[in-house]
């Protein structure tokens, strides 16, 4: 679980982008600042076991 200090921070430029379908996708920058894996299989997760499964 992210620290309370992280939760208090607003999103920063480069933390996400919107797909053509309108979905918000968090970037690796966001995940590294978050500090841990959420376990949801995020597209840009730096902690994924097998990055070849994109």
C-alpha positions in Angstrom: 0.0 0.0 0.0 1.3 3.5 -0.9 2.5 5.7 1.9 0.2 8.5 3.2 2.8 11.0 1.9 2.3 9.6 -1.6 -1.5 9.7 -1.4 -1.4 13.4 -0.5 0.4 14.3 -3.8 -1.6 15.3 -6.9 -0.9 13.8 -10.2 2.1 15.3 -11.9 2.8 15.9 -15.6 3.8 12.6 -17.2 2.1 10.5 -14.6 -0.6 9.3 -17.1 -1.9 9.5 -20.6 -5.3 9.0 -22.2 -5.9 6.3 -24.7 -8.0 7.1 -27.8 -10.8 5.2 -26.0 -10.6 7.7 -23.1 -8.9 5.4 -20.6 -6.3 6.8 -18.2 -3.1 4.8 -18.3 -0.5 5.4 -15.5 3.1 5.6 -16.7 6.2 4.0 -15.2 7.0 7.4 -13.7 3.8 7.3 -11.7 4.4 3.7 -10.6 7.9 4.3 -9.4 6.8 7.3 -7.4 4.0 5.2 -5.9 6.6 2.8 -4.7 4.9 -0.6 -4.9 2.9 -2.9 -7.2 -0.9 -2.8 -6.9 -1.2 -6.3 -8.4 -3.7 -5.2 -11.2 -1.4 -6.0 -14.1 -0.8 -2.3 -15.1 0.6 -1.8 -18.6 3.7 0.2 -17.4 4.4 -1.5 -14.0 8.1 -1.7 -13.4 7.6 -4.6 -11.0 6.0 -7.0 -13.4 7.5 -10.4 -13.3 7.4 -11.0 -17.1 7.5 -7.8 -19.2 7.3 -10.0 -22.3 3.6 -10.6 -21.6 2.6 -7.1 -22.8 
